[in-house]
Amino acid sequence: MSVIPNSVHARDIASIVHPQTNLAKHREVGPLVITGGEGSRIFDDGGKDYIESVAGLWCASLGFQQERLAKVAYEQMRTLGYYHSYRHRSNEPNVDLAEKLLAIAPVPMSKVLFQCSGSEANDTAIKLIWYYHNAIGKPEKRKIIARSMGYHGSTAAAVSLSGKPDMHADFGLPFEPFRHTEFPHYYRRHEDGESEEAFSTRMAEALEALILEEGPETVGGFFAEPVMGAGGAVLPPATYFEKIQAVLKKYEILFVADEVICGFGRTGEMWGSTTYNLEPDMISSAKALSAAMQPISALMINEKVYQAMLAQSGKLGPFAHGYTYAGHPVASAVALEVLKIYEEMDVVGRVKALSPTFMAALEAHGDHPLIGDIRGTGLICGIELMRDGPGRVPFEAELKVAERFQENALKNGLIPRAVGDRLVFAPPLIITEAEIAEMSDRFGRALDDTWAEIR
Ligand SMILES: Cc1ncc(COP(=O)(O)O)c(C=O)c1O
């Protein structure tokens, strides 16, 4: 594609470094410029429409434009467009939002800390694990374990927690106190004949072995997404969390559930923690919290963590942590309205009711020669592109199947997301049955076009 001088494309290339983008390729192909949205669709500057199969970055739960939220933001800016929450300052939308979150938390939670992104929520949780253990007289419990291929954000600490090697390469990361345990991807990683339950036992044994190797007195925290998102929409195998949580309890390790993708209905319950019976000490949330219309995240902490922090005030004075925009009144007002909309639309009921249609629309392609495995829950699904599904034989890397698929998806009006040779689907929670049918048609055409290229 040639880039027209002085176009938005040319100006973009000249002025912006894009995240998660090949910088050299970007200079050749330029950006896909998005100009608007409607329901689960977005439009580019040529007027072409695309069904967004991953809700942007798993976040635009209510689609891509919302008059009602615009009005709330406008009204809030007219009365109080900014104030911070440092040094005892507060604002009512922020208090209302905190109360609401505590009321709908999946397990009893005591307090909320606000930030602007999922990464910052997890960064904060990392710091609180350290602060907590200092407070209770166990400062050596500094190591934090997460999973290979887990994703928890891009800040220096949150990405250290993440288990994605491509995000560590040449950044000199992960930082020292972070460790990674097994990627619990049953389909790809089970041994022949191994049941999901046996696989989960092996995963929990691997976690325990790592803890013992490091020294349990040095391990302070464990992070997990209920369903692993950026690792490929990977569902936990049966009995996985039950067994993992038993290990964490045994060694007094704080458990942080990263609900940044799963929170607010995605898995067919309000929280992934409810879907999979998690009992975390802290919960990080973001994305659908504001339907992605404002940058806001919330970290909930339980009473045990809060009491330890409270005791620190006697020793240290103020809780020495915070962000300029934490507890932002506009972001809080918008998030509060989003939670109202979820109640009105019965977001959990809607996702539960729509899930069979969504899964059936994707499973209809199960016999396609490119597809090896399909697993999902609620409105999230992961699909393996495999040469031989039952035999678990992947395509040769040089075929670049996922890359070809992504190009064909765009041509067919579908915004795709691939993780290696795994395709992920997590559309807006407002997606309609008609849009699901259209998504499935476009998906089918993209699969056929890709197969025609490589067969
Ligand atoms: C599970 C999970 N945690 C944290 C993050 C980081 O959130 P943010 O990009 O808002 O910093 C993401 C982003 O995709 C995520 O999927």
The ligand as a Tripos MOL2 file, in Angstrom:
@<TRIPOS>MOLECULE
LIG
   16    16     1     0     0
SMALL
NO_CHARGES

@<TRIPOS>ATOM
      1 C1         -5.7600   -9.5950   32.4360 C.3       1 LIG1
      2 C2         -5.1780   -8.2500   32.1790 C.ar      1 LIG1
      3 N1         -4.6050   -7.5780   33.1910 N.ar      1 LIG1
      4 C3         -4.0830   -6.3630   33.0170 C.ar      1 LIG1
      5 C4         -4.0890   -5.7470   31.7870 C.ar      1 LIG1
      6 C5         -3.4770   -4.4010   31.6160 C.3       1 LIG1
      7 O1         -4.4630   -3.4370   31.4920 O.3       1 LIG1
      8 P1         -4.1020   -2.0130   30.8570 P.3       1 LIG1
      9 O2         -3.7830   -2.2280   29.4220 O.co2     1 LIG1
     10 O3         -5.3560   -1.2080   31.1010 O.co2     1 LIG1
     11 O4         -2.9500   -1.4670   31.6190 O.co2     1 LIG1
     12 C6         -4.6910   -6.3920   30.7170 C.ar      1 LIG1
     13 C7         -4.7370   -5.7630   29.3820 C.2       1 LIG1
     14 O5         -5.1150   -6.3590   28.3930 O.2       1 LIG1
     15 C8         -5.2240   -7.6790   30.9110 C.ar      1 LIG1
     16 O6         -5.7650   -8.3610   29.8970 O.3       1 LIG1
@<TRIPOS>BOND
     1     1     2 1
     2     2     3 ar
     3     2    15 ar
     4     3     4 ar
     5     4     5 ar
     6     5     6 1
     7     5    12 ar
     8     6     7 1
     9     7     8 1
    10     8     9 2
    11     8    10 1
    12     8    11 1
    13    12    13 1
    14    12    15 ar
    15    13    14 2
    16    15    16 1
@<TRIPOS>SUBSTRUCTURE
     1 LIG1         1 GROUP 0 **** ****
